[in-house]
Structure formats: C-alpha cells, structure tokens
Amino acid sequence: MAEPSGGRPVTVSDVQQLVRRKDEIEAQIKACYELLEGQKGVGMHEPLVDAEGFPRADIDLYQVRTARHNIICLQNDHKALMKQVEEALHKLHAREKEKHARDEAEALAEAMSQNQSLPQAFAKVNAVTPGSPASVSGLQVDDEIVEFGSVNVNNFQNLQNIATVVQHSEGRPLSVTVIRAGRRVHVGLTPKRWAGKGLLG
C-alpha cells in the first residue's frame, strides 16, 4: 500500500478510512445489481439481444450496459482496496509488535539498571508496631535498610549501631533509605517516646 502522504506510518484511522471506502464501493455494487434485477432480472451475462439478434426492447439497454460496466470497475476497485486494507492492517500489526518488543526491552533494561544501582542492605525490618514512630513514618515489614541516619553497609557492625543513632536522635528526624519491592524508598523517621517500648517500635 502506498504510505499516507509524507511517508508517515499507517494509523488506525487510515485503516478505518479504507474500510469506509470499501463499504461505499460495496453499497454501489449492490445498487448496480439491484438495477439489473429491476431490468427483468438480467444479470451480468444474459444476452441483450432477442432470438432474431435485435436489441431487446423490454429492457433499458443503456442502463444495463452502464450498470454492468460500473460493476466490473467497482469490483476491480474493491479488489485493490481489499489488498490495501490487508497491507495496512499488516503494517499496523507489525508496528504494534515492534512497539511492544521495544517497550519490553526498555522495561527490562530499566529493571536491570535499577538492580545494578541498588545499594546493599545491612538489615531487614521484621516487625512494625502499629502507632509507633516507625509505623507513622511509613516503614514496612520486609523493608531492607540501606541507610539509617549515618549508618550504612560500610560502617554497620551490629544492631547496637542503630540503637546508638536512635538514642542520639530523639525528637530529630532521621533520613532512612530502604529497598522495597526492588525500589529505593526514602523514609523520614523521628525517634520519640510513645505508648510502647523504645523510641521506634
């Protein structure tokens, strides 16, 4: 199919336009056949002369000839148009497939680069008490802790490091970075006294 002007790719509306044109041609062909039917049912191949070889007087020869001619032309147009519709659909489908493959490749590349750029965690949250400072800050069970204030994988020795940071930061917001569902998430956590034990919960 000749690409639409400017060599732009085939769009869904191009295909819809072709289909509308096809419907119009089919309606015209039907109208021509009805006209032939109205002329004593002469189809495409019945003779237009009588037994003696004279033009038939019981039908409008001019109308019949015109209708037959139009049907042949319209059928050729219809055939060419169907080929265009088929090619357009094929192109559209191929482009969708290509786009889908490209999107998948991009998503995969993004996931890979994210995995590579994710820092290493040194602890995992295994419980968050409802109503506690940790819960209020948005910390969740299974969050993997990457940074807790000044503590990170490079200087973390044991949980006492975190306890020390918490005691020194009572009432002051701490920057906490966690990995949650494969993504890096920042949480602002303020250690403070609450109804439960400790400053975090």
Phi, psi and chi 1 to 4 in degrees:
 res  aa     phi    psi   chi1   chi2   chi3   chi4
   1 MET       -  139.3  169.4 -174.8  168.6      -
   2 ALA   -67.1  128.1      -      -      -      -
   3 GLU   -65.3  151.3  -64.4 -119.5  -39.5      -
   4 PRO   -57.9  160.8  -19.9   29.1      -      -
   5 SER   -48.4  145.4   56.6      -      -      -
   6 GLY    80.2    6.1      -      -      -      -
   7 GLY    64.6   20.1      -      -      -      -
   8 ARG   -73.5  157.7   65.2 -179.5  175.2   78.1
   9 PRO   -67.5  155.5    4.7   -3.6      -      -
  10 VAL   -65.0  136.5  177.2      -      -      -
  11 THR  -113.6  169.2   63.1      -      -      -
  12 VAL   -60.4  -38.1  174.1      -      -      -
  13 SER   -68.2  -29.3   66.9      -      -      -
  14 ASP   -62.0  -44.4  -69.2  -30.6      -      -
  15 VAL   -64.6  -42.8  176.0      -      -      -
  16 GLN   -61.2  -37.7  -72.4  169.0  -24.3      -
  17 GLN   -63.4  -44.6 -133.5  171.0  -26.8      -
  18 LEU   -61.8  -41.4  -72.4  173.2      -      -
  19 VAL   -65.9  -38.6  170.3      -      -      -
  20 ARG   -62.0  -43.1  -87.8 -162.0  -63.8  -84.0
  21 ARG   -62.2  -41.4  178.4   85.5 -172.7   98.2
  22 LYS   -60.6  -44.2  171.7 -171.8   83.0   77.2
  23 ASP   -61.5  -39.8  -68.1  -16.2      -      -
  24 GLU   -62.2  -46.2  -78.0  167.2   22.0      -
  25 ILE   -61.4  -42.7  -70.2  177.7      -      -
  26 GLU   -62.3  -38.2  -76.2  170.0    0.5      -
  27 ALA   -65.9  -39.3      -      -      -      -
  28 GLN   -66.5  -42.1  -71.7  171.4  -18.4      -
  29 ILE   -60.5  -44.3  -68.3  173.9      -      -
  30 LYS   -60.3  -42.8 -173.5  166.8  175.5  -80.6
  31 ALA   -62.2  -40.8      -      -      -      -
  32 CYS   -64.8  -41.8  -71.0      -      -      -
  33 TYR   -63.6  -38.9  -90.3  117.2      -      -
  34 GLU   -63.9  -36.6  -79.1  168.6    2.7      -
  35 LEU   -62.9  -44.0 -162.4  140.2      -      -
  36 LEU   -63.4  -39.6  -70.6  179.8      -      -
  37 GLU   -60.6  -37.9 -160.3   55.2   48.3      -
  38 GLY   -69.5  -20.7      -      -      -      -
  39 GLN   -93.3   64.9  -66.8  -70.8  -32.0      -
  40 LYS    56.2   29.3  -57.8 -113.2 -173.2  -57.6
  41 GLY    71.1   20.8      -      -      -      -
  42 VAL   -69.6  129.8  -70.0      -      -      -
  43 GLY   -92.9 -142.4      -      -      -      -
  44 MET   -83.9  -21.2  -70.6  -64.7  -73.5      -
  45 HIS  -123.3   -4.8  -51.3  -68.0      -      -
  46 GLU   -64.0  144.4  -80.7   71.4   20.6      -
  47 PRO   -65.3  146.7   18.8  -27.1      -      -
  48 LEU  -102.4    8.2  -59.9 -176.1      -      -
  49 VAL  -118.5  156.9  -70.1      -      -      -
  50 ASP   -86.1 -174.7   58.8   20.6      -      -
  51 ALA   -58.2  -31.1      -      -      -      -
  52 GLU   -85.0   -2.3  -80.3   89.1   48.7      -
  53 GLY    90.3    8.3      -      -      -      -
  54 PHE   -88.8  150.3  -68.1  106.6      -      -
  55 PRO   -56.9  137.4  -21.0   30.4      -      -
  56 ARG   -63.9  134.4  -75.0  174.3   59.3  172.7
  57 ALA   -92.4  -14.1      -      -      -      -
  58 ASP   -86.4   -1.1   58.8  -21.3      -      -
  59 ILE  -133.6  161.0   55.5  173.7      -      -
  60 ASP   -86.3   97.3 -176.1  -28.9      -      -
  61 LEU   -58.5  -40.6  -71.1  174.2      -      -
  62 TYR   -62.1  -44.8  175.9   73.4      -      -
  63 GLN   -63.2  -43.2 -101.8 -164.7  -17.4      -
  64 VAL   -63.3  -47.0  170.5      -      -      -
  65 ARG   -60.4  -44.7  -78.2 -151.4 -178.6   97.2
  66 THR   -62.1  -45.5  -54.4      -      -      -
  67 ALA   -61.6  -44.3      -      -      -      -
  68 ARG   -62.3  -44.8  -77.0 -178.4  174.1 -178.0
  69 HIS   -60.5  -45.6  173.9   73.4      -      -
  70 ASN   -62.0  -40.7  -73.0  -14.2      -      -
  71 ILE   -60.7  -45.2  -73.9  172.3      -      -
  72 ILE   -61.2  -46.3  -69.3  165.3      -      -
  73 CYS   -63.5  -45.4  -67.5      -      -      -
  74 LEU   -65.0  -37.5  -73.5  165.4      -      -
  75 GLN   -64.8  -37.6  -80.5  175.1  -22.2      -
  76 ASN   -64.6  -43.9  -72.2  -22.3      -      -
  77 ASP   -59.1  -43.2  -70.8   -8.6      -      -
  78 HIS   -61.0  -43.6 -172.9  -94.6      -      -
  79 LYS   -62.3  -45.7 -157.0  163.0  147.4 -168.9
  80 ALA   -64.3  -38.6      -      -      -      -
  81 LEU   -67.9  -40.8 -159.3   61.5      -      -
  82 MET   -60.2  -37.6  -72.9  -51.4  -72.6      -
  83 LYS   -64.2  -41.9 -164.4  168.3 -179.8  -36.4
  84 GLN   -63.3  -44.0  -76.8 -168.2  -23.1      -
  85 VAL   -59.3  -46.4  169.3      -      -      -
  86 GLU   -60.3  -46.3 -163.2 -178.3  -41.8      -
  87 GLU   -64.8  -41.0  -78.9  177.4   21.6      -
  88 ALA   -63.4  -44.4      -      -      -      -
  89 LEU   -62.3  -40.1  -75.2  171.6      -      -
  90 HIS   -61.8  -45.6 -177.7   69.4      -      -
  91 LYS   -63.9  -43.0  -79.7 -174.4 -176.4  172.7
  92 LEU   -60.8  -45.7 -150.3   56.3      -      -
  93 HIS   -63.9  -43.6 -177.5   67.1      -      -
  94 ALA   -62.7  -38.5      -      -      -      -
  95 ARG   -69.6  -39.1 -153.5  170.4   71.0 -116.7
  96 GLU   -60.4  -42.9  -81.8  -57.6  -48.7      -
  97 LYS   -63.2  -43.6 -131.8  160.3   97.4  174.9
  98 GLU   -62.1  -45.0 -157.1  178.5  -75.6      -
  99 LYS   -63.5  -43.0 -177.2  179.5  177.3  -61.2
 100 HIS   -61.0  -44.8 -176.6   67.3      -      -
 101 ALA   -63.7  -40.4      -      -      -      -
 102 ARG   -65.6  -44.0 -155.1  168.1   45.5 -119.9
 103 ASP   -59.8  -43.4  -72.4   -9.6      -      -
 104 GLU   -63.1  -43.2  -86.5 -167.1  -11.2      -
 105 ALA   -62.9  -41.0      -      -      -      -
 106 GLU   -64.7  -44.1  -83.8  172.1   20.2      -
 107 ALA   -61.8  -40.9      -      -      -      -
 108 LEU   -65.0  -44.9 -165.8   66.0      -      -
 109 ALA   -61.9  -40.0      -      -      -      -
 110 GLU   -64.9  -44.3 -164.1 -178.9  -41.1      -
 111 ALA   -61.8  -42.0      -      -      -      -
 112 MET   -62.3  -47.8  -63.3  -80.9  -78.1      -
 113 SER   -67.0  -32.2   72.1      -      -      -
 114 GLN   -67.5  -42.9  -97.0 -161.8  -20.3      -
 115 ASN   -61.0  -39.9  -75.0  -13.2      -      -
 116 GLN   -68.6  -35.0  -75.6  161.6    5.0      -
 117 SER   -90.8   -0.7   64.0      -      -      -
 118 LEU   -75.5  128.1  -77.1  177.8      -      -
 119 PRO   -71.2  166.6   20.8  -24.9      -      -
 120 GLN   -83.3  137.3 -154.9 -179.8  -25.1      -
 121 ALA   -88.7  152.3      -      -      -      -
 122 PHE  -117.5   -8.4   59.7   81.0      -      -
 123 ALA  -154.3  161.9      -      -      -      -
 124 LYS  -129.7  138.1 -169.8  172.4 -174.2  172.2
 125 VAL   -78.7  120.8  178.9      -      -      -
 126 ASN  -109.0   -7.8   54.4   16.0      -      -
 127 ALA  -159.3  142.3      -      -      -      -
 128 VAL  -132.9  119.6  176.7      -      -      -
 129 THR   -78.8  127.9  -46.6      -      -      -
 130 PRO   -57.1  137.8  -22.8   32.4      -      -
 131 GLY    84.3   -5.2      -      -      -      -
 132 SER   -81.1  163.9   66.6      -      -      -
 133 PRO   -54.5  -38.5  -26.9   34.6      -      -
 134 ALA   -63.1  -42.8      -      -      -      -
 135 SER   -66.4  -43.2  166.0      -      -      -
 136 VAL   -61.9  -35.2  170.0      -      -      -
 137 SER   -73.1  -15.7   76.1      -      -      -
 138 GLY   100.5    8.9      -      -      -      -
 139 LEU   -66.3  141.6 -146.4   54.1      -      -
 140 GLN  -127.0  154.9  -65.6  178.1    9.0      -
 141 VAL   -60.3  141.7  173.7      -      -      -
 142 ASP    79.7   -2.1  -73.2  -22.6      -      -
 143 ASP   -63.1  134.9  -80.4   -8.3      -      -
 144 GLU   -99.9  122.6  -64.1 -178.0   61.3      -
 145 ILE   -82.6  126.5  -60.2  170.8      -      -
 146 VAL  -104.1  -42.6  175.6      -      -      -
 147 GLU  -138.1  136.3  -78.6  175.4  -20.6      -
 148 PHE  -132.7   94.2 -166.1   99.2      -      -
 149 GLY    62.7 -121.1      -      -      -      -
 150 SER   -89.0   -5.2   58.4      -      -      -
 151 VAL   -87.3  129.4 -178.2      -      -      -
 152 ASN  -140.5 -175.8   58.4   38.6      -      -
 153 VAL   -60.4  -26.1   73.8      -      -      -
 154 ASN   -76.6  -30.5  -59.6  -38.8      -      -
 155 ASN  -115.7    3.5   60.5   15.8      -      -
 156 PHE   -75.2  128.2  174.1   76.3      -      -
 157 GLN  -112.7  -49.8  -77.4  147.2   -7.6      -
 158 ASN  -153.8  178.3   54.0   38.7      -      -
 159 LEU   -64.5  -16.4  -72.1  174.4      -      -
 160 GLN   -61.4  -32.9 -171.3   53.2   47.8      -
 161 ASN   -56.6  -45.9  -59.6  137.6      -      -
 162 ILE   -66.0  -42.8  -70.4 -179.8      -      -
 163 ALA   -58.4  -40.4      -      -      -      -
 164 THR   -63.7  -47.4  -52.4      -      -      -
 165 VAL   -59.3  -43.6  170.8      -      -      -
 166 VAL   -61.2  -46.1  168.4      -      -      -
 167 GLN   -62.5  -37.5  -81.0  155.1    4.9      -
 168 HIS   -78.6  -11.2  -72.3  -64.3      -      -
 169 SER  -113.8   18.4  -53.7      -      -      -
 170 GLU   -56.2  126.6 -173.1  178.4  -20.0      -
 171 GLY    80.4   -2.4      -      -      -      -
 172 ARG  -116.5  137.7  -72.2 -156.4  -52.6  -87.6
 173 PRO   -66.8  136.8   16.5  -22.2      -      -
 174 LEU  -108.8  142.9  -87.9  174.5      -      -
 175 SER   -90.0  120.9  172.4      -      -      -
 176 VAL  -120.7  130.3  178.2      -      -      -
 177 THR  -114.2  130.5  -55.4      -      -      -
 178 VAL  -128.7  162.2  -59.9      -      -      -
 179 ILE  -105.5  122.4  -64.1  171.3      -      -
 180 ARG  -129.4  120.6  179.3 -178.7  -59.7  160.6
 181 ALA    51.4   43.9      -      -      -      -
 182 GLY    78.0    7.2      -      -      -      -
 183 ARG  -124.0  151.5  -58.0 -177.4   81.6   88.1
 184 ARG   -83.3  128.0 -169.2 -165.4  -69.7 -132.5
 185 VAL  -127.5  134.1  179.1      -      -      -
 186 HIS   -99.6  134.2  -66.2  -75.5      -      -
 187 VAL  -125.7  132.5  178.1      -      -      -
 188 GLY   -94.5  115.0      -      -      -      -
 189 LEU  -119.8  125.9  175.4   56.9      -      -
 190 THR  -111.7  106.6  -54.1      -      -      -
 191 PRO   -64.8  129.8  -15.9   29.6      -      -
 192 LYS  -157.9  165.2   55.3  173.8  175.2  -88.6
 193 ARG   -71.1  140.6  -55.2 -155.0  173.9  -82.8
 194 TRP  -146.2 -173.8   61.9  -67.1      -      -
 195 ALA   -63.7  -27.7      -      -      -      -
 196 GLY   -93.5 -165.2      -      -      -      -
 197 LYS   -81.7  152.8  -76.2 -163.6  -55.6 -163.2
 198 GLY    69.6 -173.1      -      -      -      -
 199 LEU  -105.0   -4.2  -61.6  172.5      -      -
 200 LEU  -118.0  -50.8  -70.5 -179.0      -      -
 201 GLY    83.6      -      -      -      -      -
